[in-house]
Amino acid sequence: MKKALLLLLLVVVAAVAQAQDYPDLIRKTRQYLSVFPENNSKRLALAWYFMQNAQPDSALARYQEAFLFDPASADAASGSLWALNSLNRYSKSVSRSKTLIHAFPENPDIFNHRGLALLQTYEPLQARASYLTAQKLTAPNSESHTIAADGLAWSYLNSGDLANAQSIIKNSTMPLSAAPWLGKPRPAVSAGFGYKQNGDTYWLGEASLRLRTYSAALGFEEYRLAGQHFRIAYSLDLGKQFTPLDLKLGAKAFSGADAGSYPAWQGSASIAGKAYISSLRLSPLLLFHYTYAPVFSAAQADLGFKISTDRLNLLLMYSGLYRDYLSVGTDQTARVFSGIADLRLYRFLRLSFSASHGDMAWWTNPYGVTLDTMYPNTTNLGLGLSIPLGKGFGLSLFSQLGLIDDTRNHLLQGVLSYAP
């Protein structure tokens, strides 16, 4: 979807090119420069003609010559980024723009070109900061302002903040290329299998749909103990994004072989705030879970904080639990500390580390999985790998080491997902 902004720019260029005979202009300008090579404005004009004639490689050479001739030329600086982006040399454009934004801090075109290159190199939060600067430097109804607004919307979309993207689109006086993508329903499905060292297995699946700032997901999980059915769970989650925060409501229904624990029902609610500082996103989290079972009920409150960059997401969370049993004097309080570090290795390839420690009986972890009293570990250490397979498919692998008293147990899980 990040290609759409570049396509918008190319459409504008193509429309202008139809009204000019650029090959003839290139020939005449070359002849002129062969006689008057010191005329840098003509050299810039020649670079522009090459760009309009779909010759960005030749344009890049002319823009670089013009910049060497006049290092104070903002047109030569921004033009070189334009040509690099047109050649799909986005990494080079990002590297080059790092120095140019300091040399020309008031030039919106440089920030727009840098924003596009950052989007294409999977860095939407940095792209957001660049487009936001460009937008502040431009007049409200100018072409550069529209490009900045469109890039800003795409930056939010690529970082998962659909509410802020929708706000940008609604407030724009010009149509933006990001609007059709936001308005299209986005379904997704996933299915997975897990295996524990003791021979226990489980199956899980989910189907979800996202439309603009609304989302809904249906989930299923079956746990088999020593090859025999032990527990089954169904879940429903509804979400709504707003510009300052995201809301989510959930419900689960459990049934199983343990008559004291099942059937059980759980309701949950979560609030996730959003605040941006340059290329950082800060998200305070507040979550509640309430579980009702035949012989007990469990209340859980979570307080967390998430820091996101284009490379690393870091989540820290504290959970307080209260388990209310029917028998007098048997109520329990517990607490769990958990954390997740999620690192982008290359493009959409991600590696994650997770850890949790505490009394985890009937604790719902940050992934939304509710652990019952069957093998509630004291400590869990997890390692995950998310692998894009292409054409909307993805594979997530997860391995966990569980510690309880003096014993260890291992878990392996694989989930295949598809989002067309």
Secondary structure as the mmCIF struct_conf table of DSSP 4:
data_model
#
loop_
_struct_conf.conf_type_id
_struct_conf.id
_struct_conf.beg_label_comp_id
_struct_conf.beg_label_asym_id
_struct_conf.beg_label_seq_id
_struct_conf.end_label_comp_id
_struct_conf.end_label_asym_id
_struct_conf.end_label_seq_id
TURN_TY1_P TURN_TY1_P1 LYS A 2 LYS A 2
HELX_RH_AL_P HELX_RH_AL_P1 LYS A 3 ALA A 17
TURN_TY1_P TURN_TY1_P2 GLN A 18 ALA A 19
BEND BEND1 GLN A 20 GLN A 20
HELX_RH_AL_P HELX_RH_AL_P2 TYR A 22 VAL A 35
TURN_TY1_P TURN_TY1_P3 PRO A 37 GLU A 38
HELX_RH_AL_P HELX_RH_AL_P3 ASN A 40 GLN A 52
TURN_TY1_P TURN_TY1_P4 ASN A 53 ALA A 54
HELX_RH_AL_P HELX_RH_AL_P4 PRO A 56 PHE A 69
TURN_TY1_P TURN_TY1_P5 PRO A 71 ALA A 72
HELX_RH_AL_P HELX_RH_AL_P5 ALA A 74 SER A 86
TURN_TY1_P TURN_TY1_P6 LEU A 87 ASN A 88
HELX_RH_AL_P HELX_RH_AL_P6 TYR A 90 ALA A 103
TURN_TY1_P TURN_TY1_P7 PRO A 105 GLU A 106
HELX_RH_AL_P HELX_RH_AL_P7 PRO A 108 GLN A 120
TURN_TY1_P TURN_TY1_P8 THR A 121 TYR A 122
HELX_RH_AL_P HELX_RH_AL_P8 PRO A 124 LYS A 136
TURN_TY1_P TURN_TY1_P9 LEU A 137 LEU A 137
BEND BEND2 THR A 138 THR A 138
TURN_TY1_P TURN_TY1_P10 PRO A 140 ASN A 141
BEND BEND3 SER A 142 SER A 142
HELX_RH_AL_P HELX_RH_AL_P9 GLU A 143 ASN A 158
TURN_TY1_P TURN_TY1_P11 SER A 159 GLY A 160
HELX_RH_AL_P HELX_RH_AL_P10 LEU A 162 ASN A 171
BEND BEND4 THR A 173 MET A 174
TURN_TY1_P TURN_TY1_P12 SER A 177 SER A 177
HELX_RH_AL_P HELX_RH_AL_P11 ALA A 178 GLY A 183
BEND BEND5 LYS A 184 LYS A 184
STRN STRN1 ARG A 186 LYS A 196
TURN_TY1_P TURN_TY1_P13 GLN A 197 ASN A 198
BEND BEND6 GLY A 199 GLY A 199
STRN STRN2 THR A 201 LEU A 211
TURN_TY1_P TURN_TY1_P14 ARG A 212 THR A 213
STRN STRN3 TYR A 214 LEU A 225
TURN_TY1_P TURN_TY1_P15 ALA A 226 GLY A 227
STRN STRN4 GLN A 228 GLN A 241
BEND BEND7 THR A 243 PRO A 244
STRN STRN5 LEU A 245 GLY A 256
BEND BEND8 ALA A 257 ALA A 257
TURN_TY1_P TURN_TY1_P16 ALA A 259 SER A 261
BEND BEND9 PRO A 263 PRO A 263
STRN STRN6 ALA A 264 GLY A 273
STRN STRN7 ALA A 275 ILE A 277
TURN_TY1_P TURN_TY1_P17 SER A 278 SER A 279
STRN STRN8 LEU A 280 TYR A 292
BEND BEND10 PRO A 294 VAL A 295
STRN STRN9 PHE A 296 SER A 308
BEND BEND11 ASP A 310 ARG A 311
STRN STRN10 LEU A 312 TYR A 325
BEND BEND12 LEU A 326 SER A 327
TURN_TY1_P TURN_TY1_P18 VAL A 328 GLY A 329
STRN STRN11 GLN A 332 TYR A 346
TURN_TY1_P TURN_TY1_P19 ARG A 347 PHE A 348
STRN STRN12 LEU A 349 GLY A 358
TURN_TY1_P TURN_TY1_P20 ALA A 361 TRP A 362
STRN STRN13 TRP A 363 THR A 364
TURN_TY1_P TURN_TY1_P21 PRO A 366 TYR A 367
BEND BEND13 GLY A 368 GLY A 368
HELX_LH_PP_P HELX_LH_PP_P1 VAL A 369 VAL A 369
STRN STRN14 THR A 370 LEU A 371
BEND BEND14 THR A 373 TYR A 375
BEND BEND15 THR A 378 THR A 378
STRN STRN15 THR A 379 GLY A 390
TURN_TY1_P TURN_TY1_P22 LYS A 391 GLY A 392
STRN STRN16 PHE A 393 ILE A 404
TURN_TY1_P TURN_TY1_P23 ASP A 405 ASP A 406
STRN STRN17 THR A 407 TYR A 418
#
